[in-house]
Amino acid sequence: MSQPRRLQAGELAQVLPPGGLTLVSSCSAESDLLAAEVAAAGGALDDMAFSGIFVPGLNRKDWRAGERSRVLSFFMTPQLRELGHRLEFLPICYQDVVALYRARRPTAALFMCSPPDANGNCSFGTEVSFIADFWRDVPVRIAHINPAMPRTPGDVGIPFSELTAYYEGEQALRGTPDSPPDAVSQQIAAHILPYIEDGATLQTGLGKIPDAVLDGLADRRNLRMHTGLIGDGALRLVQSGAMADGPSALVGVAIGSEALYAGLDNPHFQFRPISQTHDLKLLGTIDRLVTINSALEADLFGQVYAEITPKGAMSGPGGASDYARGGRLSPHGLRIIAFPSTAAKGTVSRIISPFAAGGPVSLSRWDVDLIVTEHGVADIRGKGYDARAEALIAIADPAHRDNLNNTWREIAARL
């Protein structure tokens, strides 16, 4: 087998065939070097489509090449929105993303990885998820070998000898600061903590609420994690003594501070591809799987909205819908949606009328067990329309409850 070619600036088009679908690493592993090389290659790449999991506020590259190039994305960023008709935005769940990649068969991959280890393997580091599942079926594999990328336990990565070509260069990883939770996040977490018992397995997203929950679990024992995404709170949890022995935190992507990235060699962590982190059959075998996700709004039927803001589309349902299905299959599973009760400095209620939603339903009323705000917990399991509405109004901000009660009376009269 020939050795991969080391590339210099301006040489990408010599090894990346024009057209086709190219996977790119994103999240914390988005490469400035590869994005710059794509831009420099320009029209030589023809109508190539670039695709990845582009996180708003974190990933700011538009992966623009020539005028015929395109981007396929499942989240919306301001930079991608500027592409107009050259953006294909598909608001679908992660299981459907996997099916799409299998059907369209990517022809190339551009990704960041660590330098090779003693066995010649380059770790995908902080973003294992999709690339670890698909690289073997992708004929052209071009790496940005980044000395700043930590080696993460779990997936072995890609052998250096399997690369088509590579660039070398050090780049700080994309990240978010580790900031302390605010008072509202702490109040929400305090309502969630009683529902998490010793021996539970946790799935969470990013943000102050998940971190506040994880920080409150230091006194539990034999916990596990099975999640697509972790932040700094997950590192503090595995360091707290609350986790089960051995590799008890199965994860796909890490996004956080430099301290998080420096701590990913902790033996509790096992980085795994999307085929494991989001696998419904595997999730269904986990006893006491507790999923904790956020949303923009929930209506009085218990339907959850997480995709469209007043500024426009932000994402598809992402992984939350996959975990909702997995949580339904889990013995003694529990699915929690948590968010502050208001937006716009208290002027807008996030508990809403079913007819006031600003976007599609992300999670149906059968995909959620508990909805939590700083004002309490609405347990909507097994409840009829009136009981659901009553429980949800009780956790709305007090300033908005009268209006919600009046709205519900009008709705209930038509049921």
Summary of the structure (lengths in Angstrom):
residues: 415
radius of gyration: 22.1
end to end distance: 69.1
largest distance: 73.7
contacts: 1478
relative contact order: 0.11
helix: 31%
strand: 24%
